[in-house]
Amino acid sequence: MSQTGIYLYGFAIPDLVRGFGHPGHDEIGTVRVLEVEGLAVIVSSVCPAEIEAGLSSEPPDPNWIVPRAVHHERVLEAVLARSPVLPTRFGCVLATQQGLEAVTRAHREQIGRFLGEVANQEEWTLKAFLDEKQAVEALLQTDPLLSERFRKLPATPGARYFLEKKLRDEAHSRAIRAGKVAAERLHQAIQQTGVGVRTLSLRGDEPGGPPLLLKLALLIPRGKLLDIVGTAERAAAASVPLVVEPSGPWPPYHFCPSLGDPTQ
């Protein structure tokens, strides 16, 4: 018989998630709530060896990882609809309930304090993209040097084509540089609002799409998203055109305290 361990999703407030349940996924059992040290602990039963094998596969198998990571996220989003949550990372498994209780006991104050701090806040992702076409056109019309050269292009198509292409390429390079400056101003404007801000990596995001110049995780008081986005959009409008795109709310991964490695 396979050993049974405990898959840990995160922590919540007991009174708000009492009776919560959610379907499992393949080898991950039905989601349930345990009350430990005055905290709600969101868990499933699982075979530790199966999770370890899936996570340690080389090369990683997206057909195994993606649906289970999505399940993990869906469970946390369902909990978030009822209670503040401190999420744990995907694939966190403890061997025994005694290990789970020991981890919870060791971090009881830290977890409880965090749940209180985020009780009326939400994590959102905010991205800022450069509208390349609009930015290039704006520079060709408003930049003193570029606009002068643009007006002096020859009218005949054959003579104009390569000169205009070269000019547009130069305007595009300037637009990217100006966009990065605008994104930094946007970043500073949001920081001045006093909300929680974490800068996220741009690598591997939006392949083939418009240039992504800024990606932030924000911890925002509930109901204040439109105010923050408005601040961002006004900052973006002050220079080359940026498209500001929020998404969420998400479990507050980027603002969680570190609980170390809870695997026991």
C-alpha positions in Angstrom: 0.0 0.0 0.0 1.4 3.4 -0.9 2.4 5.7 2.0 -0.1 8.5 2.5 1.2 12.0 3.1 -0.3 15.5 3.4 -0.4 17.9 0.5 -0.4 21.5 1.8 -2.1 24.4 -0.1 -1.9 27.0 2.6 -3.4 28.6 5.7 -6.6 30.6 6.3 -8.9 31.8 9.1 -11.0 28.9 10.5 -14.4 30.6 11.0 -14.3 31.7 7.3 -13.6 28.4 5.7 -15.4 26.0 8.0 -17.1 23.3 5.8 -14.9 24.2 2.8 -14.2 21.4 0.3 -12.9 21.0 -3.2 -12.4 18.1 -5.6 -9.0 16.5 -5.7 -6.9 15.8 -8.9 -5.7 12.3 -9.9 -3.4 11.2 -7.1 -4.2 14.3 -5.0 -7.2 13.6 -2.8 -10.2 15.6 -2.0 -9.4 19.0 -0.4 -10.3 19.4 3.2 -9.7 21.8 6.1 -7.8 20.9 9.3 -7.8 23.2 12.3 -4.3 23.3 13.9 -3.1 25.8 16.5 -6.1 28.1 15.8 -5.4 28.2 12.1 -7.3 26.6 9.2 -4.9 24.4 7.2 -6.0 23.5 3.6 -4.8 20.0 2.8 -5.3 16.9 0.7 -4.1 13.3 1.1 -1.4 12.3 -1.3 1.3 9.7 -2.1 4.5 11.6 -1.5 6.5 9.3 -3.8 4.2 10.1 -6.8 4.5 13.9 -6.2 8.3 13.7 -5.8 8.6 11.6 -9.0 6.6 14.1 -11.0 8.5 17.1 -9.6 11.9 15.6 -10.1 11.3 14.3 -13.7 14.1 15.3 -16.1 13.2 17.0 -18.4 10.1 18.4 -16.6 6.9 17.0 -18.0 4.5 19.8 -18.6 1.6 17.3 -19.1 2.1 16.3 -15.5 3.0 19.7 -13.9 0.6 22.1 -15.6 -2.8 20.4 -14.6 -1.6 19.9 -11.0 -0.3 23.4 -10.7 -3.6 24.7 -12.0 -5.5 22.6 -9.5 -3.3 24.0 -6.7 -4.1 27.5 -7.9 -7.8 26.9 -8.2 -8.0 25.5 -4.7 -6.3 28.7 -3.3 -8.5 31.0 -5.4 -11.6 29.2 -4.0 -10.2 29.7 -0.4 -9.4 33.3 -1.2 -13.1 33.9 -2.1 -13.9 33.2 1.6 -10.9 34.1 3.6 -7.5 35.7 3.6 -4.9 33.1 2.7 -1.2 32.4 3.1 -0.5 30.2 0.1 2.3 27.6 0.1 4.2 26.7 -3.1 3.0 24.1 -5.5 4.1 20.6 -4.6 4.5 21.1 -0.8 4.1 17.7 0.9 4.5 16.6 4.5 5.0 13.0 5.5 2.8 13.0 8.6 0.1 15.0 10.4 2.6 15.3 13.3 5.0 17.1 10.9 2.2 19.4 9.7 1.3 20.3 13.3 5.0 21.0 14.1 5.4 23.3 11.2 2.2 25.1 12.0 3.1 25.5 15.6 6.6 26.8 14.8 5.2 29.5 12.6 1.8 30.2 14.3 2.4 33.8 15.1 3.9 34.7 11.8 1.1 33.1 9.8 -1.6 34.6 12.0 0.0 38.1 11.7 0.1 37.8 7.9 -3.5 36.7 7.7 -4.5 39.7 9.7 -2.4 42.1 7.6 -3.9 40.9 4.3 -7.5 40.6 5.6 -8.6 43.7 3.6 -6.0 43.6 0.8 -5.7 41.8 -2.6 -2.7 40.9 -4.7 -2.9 42.0 -8.3 -0.5 41.7 -11.2 0.1 44.9 -13.2 1.8 44.9 -16.6 2.8 47.8 -18.8 3.3 47.2 -22.5 4.6 49.6 -25.2 2.1 50.5 -27.9 4.9 50.4 -30.6 2.9 51.6 -33.5 1.3 54.5 -31.7 4.7 55.4 -30.0 6.5 55.5 -33.4 3.8 57.6 -35.0 3.9 60.0 -32.0 7.6 60.5 -32.2 7.5 61.1 -36.0 5.0 63.9 -35.4 6.3 65.4 -32.2 10.1 64.8 -31.9 11.8 67.9 -33.3 14.5 66.1 -35.2 12.5 63.1 -36.3 9.5 65.1 -37.4 11.7 67.5 -39.5 13.3 64.6 -41.3 9.9 62.9 -41.7 8.4 66.0 -43.4 11.4 66.2 -45.8 11.1 62.7 -47.1 10.7 62.5 -50.9 7.2 62.1 -52.2 8.0 59.5 -54.8 7.5 56.0 -53.5 10.7 54.5 -54.8 13.0 57.2 -53.3 10.9 57.4 -50.1 10.7 53.7 -49.1 14.1 52.9 -47.8 14.6 56.4 -46.2 11.3 56.1 -44.4 12.0 52.6 -43.2 15.4 53.7 -41.8 13.6 56.6 -40.1 10.9 54.4 -38.6 13.5 51.9 -37.3 15.3 54.8 -35.6 12.0 56.0 -34.1 11.2 52.5 -32.9 14.6 52.3 -31.1 13.9 55.7 -29.5 10.4 54.5 -28.6 11.7 51.5 -26.7 14.1 53.7 -24.8 11.5 56.2 -24.0 9.1 53.4 -23.0 11.5 52.1 -20.5 11.8 55.6 -19.0 8.0 55.9 -18.9 7.7 52.5 -17.2 10.2 53.6 -14.5 8.1 56.7 -13.9 5.0 54.6 -13.7 6.7 52.3 -11.2 7.7 55.3 -9.1 4.2 56.7 -9.2 2.7 53.5 -7.9 5.3 53.2 -5.1 4.3 56.7 -4.0 0.7 55.5 -3.4 2.0 53.5 -0.5 0.7 50.1 -1.7 2.9 46.9 -1.5 5.0 46.6 -4.7 7.2 43.7 -5.9 9.0 43.9 -9.2 8.6 40.7 -11.3 10.8 39.3 -14.0 9.9 40.0 -17.6 11.6 36.9 -19.0 9.5 34.4 -20.8 6.3 36.6 -20.7 4.1 37.4 -23.6 6.2 35.9 -26.5 5.4 37.5 -29.8 3.3 40.2 -28.2 3.9 43.9 -27.7 7.1 44.7 -25.6 6.5 44.1 -21.9 8.4 46.9 -20.1 7.2 46.4 -16.5 5.5 43.7 -14.5 4.6 44.3 -10.8 2.9 42.4 -8.0 0.8 44.8 -6.0 -0.8 44.4 -2.6 -3.8 46.8 -2.7 -6.5 47.6 -0.2 -9.8 46.0 -1.3 -11.8 48.3 -3.6 -8.8 50.6 -4.5 -7.7 48.9 -7.7 -9.2 51.5 -10.0 -7.5 54.3 -8.1 -4.1 52.6 -8.4 -4.7 51.7 -12.1 -5.7 55.3 -12.7 -2.5 56.5 -11.1 -0.5 54.2 -13.4 -2.4 55.2 -16.5 -1.8 58.9 -15.8 1.9 58.3 -15.3 2.0 56.3 -18.5 0.2 59.0 -20.5 2.8 61.6 -19.6 5.3 60.1 -22.1 5.2 57.5 -24.9 1.9 55.5 -24.9 2.0 52.5 -22.5 -0.9 50.0 -22.1 -1.5 49.2 -18.5 -3.1 45.8 -17.8 -4.1 44.6 -14.3 -5.1 41.0 -13.5 -6.2 39.3 -10.3 -7.0 39.1 -7.5 -4.5 36.3 -6.8 -3.4 34.6 -3.6 -0.7 36.8 -2.1 2.3 34.7 -3.1 4.7 37.6 -3.6 4.1 39.1 -0.1 4.1 36.0 2.0 6.7 35.6 4.8 9.1 32.7 4.3 8.3 29.6 6.3 11.4 27.9 5.2 11.1 24.3 3.8 8.1 22.8 5.6 8.7 19.3 4.2 9.0 16.8 7.1 
